Amino acid sequence: MNIISSVLLVLGALVLLVGTIGTFKFKDFLSRTHAVSVVDTFATLLIIIALMVNYGFTLFSLKLLLILIFLYITGSTAIHALTQAYLKSKSKGELK
């Protein structure tokens, strides 16, 4: 199980690294927020699953699962709020 968790941790870190570098390649705000949200959720999933595999089926794994659910809900809500604020400010002519 240690090898599986190590592979998942490394994959999660690589996804975060590639996503961070790739985010700087996009030109506009909406493309960047979409890329960040997709990369963030996938990397978080890999890292938390790696931790759950490493610790086995314990109370700690249940807490990690609850943290994962919380991060998925709040991450999606935050990205949605950011894009809505951007679109509203753009329609008012505040941003160019």
C-alpha positions, 0 to 999 in steps of 0.5 A: 500500500505504501507504493500505491500511496507514493505513486498517487502522491507523486501524480497529484504533485505532478498534476498540480505542477503542470496545471500551475505552469499551464495556467500561465499560458492562458490569456483571459481570466475565465480560461485561467479559472477553469483550468485552475478549478479542474486541476485543483480538484483532480490533484486534491482527489489524488492526494487525499486518496493517497493519504486514505490508502496510506492510513487504511480504513480508519477514522482518519480516512473518514475525516479525509473523505469529509475534507475532500467533500468540503473542498469540492463544495467550497472550491466549486462555489468559490470559482463560480463566485469569482467568474460571476463577479468578473462577468458582472464587473465586465458588463458594467464597463469597469474592466477593459 
